[in-house]
Amino acid sequence: MVRTPAWKRGAANLRFVKTELTRFLPDYQWSNLTLLGHSNGGDISSLLLTTSPEFAARLVTLDHRRVALPRDASISVLSIRGSDFEADDGVLPSETENASRRICVVEIPGSRHNDMFDGGPSQLKIDINSLIDPFMRQGSCER
């Protein structure tokens, strides 16, 4: 996997924002964060949580493709996949890794990478939210 400076800068930006917000909101539960990112945003979030697993408790990616999902068992991970592009080798966990960690990978049949945004098809947004909602409520991939 290639880790470009852009992903490292994105991770540094997230660290900066959290540090600054912590000063203004000291009573917030900063250890219970969820990062959610589409494409490069998912790559940035995956890189950050791979290098700093204590940064957030949960990760949701929407069809990120380049940076491996964090394999730390303390992080609950949901990766929602489009059906038009494959992730690079090693980005998604093997079946063995899935069994031993809290990682859930779900492909939405017929979905496209470029449609996974707030202006995308209504049904796709419903499908995405129907996966994220139970994940957020339960903190795991169990439905």
C-alpha positions as CSV (number, residue, x, y, z in Angstrom):
1,M,0.0,0.0,0.0
2,V,1.2,3.4,-0.9
3,R,0.9,6.1,1.8
4,T,1.1,9.5,0.1
5,P,1.9,12.7,2.0
6,A,-1.7,13.8,1.3
7,W,-3.0,11.0,3.5
8,K,-0.5,11.9,6.2
9,R,-1.4,15.6,6.0
10,G,-5.1,14.6,6.3
11,A,-4.4,12.5,9.4
12,A,-2.3,15.4,10.8
13,N,-5.3,17.8,10.2
14,L,-7.6,15.5,12.1
15,R,-5.2,15.3,15.0
16,F,-5.0,19.1,15.0
17,V,-8.8,19.6,14.9
18,K,-9.2,17.1,17.8
19,T,-6.5,18.8,19.9
20,E,-8.0,22.2,19.3
21,L,-11.6,21.1,20.0
22,T,-10.4,19.3,23.2
23,R,-9.3,22.7,24.6
24,F,-12.8,24.2,24.0
25,L,-14.9,21.1,24.9
26,P,-12.9,19.4,27.7
27,D,-16.0,17.4,29.0
28,Y,-16.7,15.8,25.6
29,Q,-16.1,12.0,25.4
30,W,-13.2,12.3,22.9
31,S,-12.3,8.6,23.3
32,N,-15.7,7.7,21.8
33,L,-15.3,9.3,18.4
34,T,-16.4,7.8,15.1
35,L,-14.5,8.7,11.9
36,L,-16.5,8.4,8.7
37,G,-14.9,9.0,5.3
38,H,-15.6,8.4,1.6
39,S,-12.8,7.4,-0.8
40,N,-9.7,9.5,0.2
41,G,-11.5,10.4,3.5
42,G,-11.7,6.7,4.3
43,D,-8.1,6.3,3.4
44,I,-7.1,9.2,5.7
45,S,-9.2,7.8,8.5
46,S,-7.8,4.3,8.1
47,L,-4.2,5.6,8.1
48,L,-4.9,7.7,11.3
49,L,-6.5,4.8,13.2
50,T,-3.8,2.3,12.1
51,T,-1.1,4.6,13.5
52,S,-3.1,5.9,16.4
53,P,-5.8,3.4,17.4
54,E,-6.7,5.4,20.5
55,F,-7.9,8.3,18.4
56,A,-11.4,6.9,17.8
57,A,-13.6,4.0,18.8
58,R,-15.2,3.4,15.4
59,L,-14.5,3.8,11.7
60,V,-16.9,3.9,8.8
61,T,-15.5,4.0,5.3
62,L,-17.4,4.4,2.1
63,D,-15.6,2.7,-0.7
64,H,-12.0,3.7,0.2
65,R,-9.5,1.8,-1.8
66,R,-5.9,2.4,-1.0
67,V,-5.0,2.3,2.7
68,A,-5.5,-0.9,4.8
69,L,-8.3,-0.8,7.4
70,P,-6.9,-0.8,10.9
71,R,-6.6,-4.3,12.3
72,D,-6.7,-3.2,16.0
73,A,-9.3,-5.1,17.9
74,S,-10.2,-2.1,20.0
75,I,-11.7,-0.3,16.9
76,S,-15.1,-1.3,15.4
77,V,-14.9,-1.0,11.6
78,L,-17.6,-0.9,9.0
79,S,-16.5,-0.6,5.4
80,I,-19.3,-0.1,2.9
81,R,-18.2,-1.0,-0.6
82,G,-19.4,0.1,-4.0
83,S,-19.6,-2.6,-6.7
84,D,-17.7,-0.9,-9.5
85,F,-14.1,-0.7,-8.2
86,E,-12.0,-3.2,-6.2
87,A,-9.8,-2.1,-3.2
88,D,-6.1,-2.6,-3.5
89,D,-4.6,-5.8,-2.2
90,G,-4.4,-5.9,1.6
91,V,-6.9,-3.0,2.1
92,L,-9.7,-5.2,3.2
93,P,-9.2,-8.0,5.8
94,S,-9.0,-11.6,4.9
95,E,-11.8,-13.9,6.2
96,T,-9.4,-15.1,9.0
97,E,-8.8,-11.5,10.0
98,N,-12.5,-10.7,9.9
99,A,-13.3,-13.6,12.3
100,S,-10.8,-12.3,14.9
101,R,-11.5,-8.6,14.8
102,R,-14.5,-6.2,14.8
103,I,-14.5,-5.5,11.1
104,C,-17.5,-5.7,8.8
105,V,-17.2,-5.3,5.0
106,V,-20.5,-4.9,3.1
107,E,-20.9,-4.4,-0.6
108,I,-24.0,-2.7,-1.8
109,P,-24.9,-4.5,-5.1
110,G,-25.2,-2.2,-8.1
111,S,-23.8,0.8,-6.3
112,R,-21.2,3.1,-7.7
113,H,-18.2,4.8,-6.0
114,N,-19.1,8.2,-7.4
115,D,-22.7,8.0,-6.2
116,M,-21.7,7.6,-2.5
117,F,-22.3,11.2,-1.5
118,D,-25.2,13.3,-0.3
119,G,-26.3,14.1,-3.9
120,G,-26.3,10.4,-4.9
121,P,-29.3,8.3,-5.6
122,S,-32.0,8.3,-2.9
123,Q,-32.1,4.5,-2.6
124,L,-28.3,4.3,-2.2
125,K,-28.4,6.8,0.6
126,I,-31.1,4.8,2.3
127,D,-29.0,1.6,1.9
128,I,-25.9,3.3,3.3
129,N,-27.9,4.7,6.3
130,S,-29.5,1.3,6.9
131,L,-26.0,-0.1,7.4
132,I,-24.5,2.8,9.4
133,D,-27.5,3.1,11.8
134,P,-27.2,-0.3,13.5
135,F,-23.5,-0.1,13.5
136,M,-23.6,3.2,15.4
137,R,-26.2,1.9,17.8
138,Q,-24.5,-1.4,18.6
139,G,-20.8,-0.4,18.1
140,S,-20.3,-3.6,16.1
141,C,-21.3,-5.2,12.8
142,E,-23.8,-7.5,14.4
143,R,-27.4,-6.9,13.1
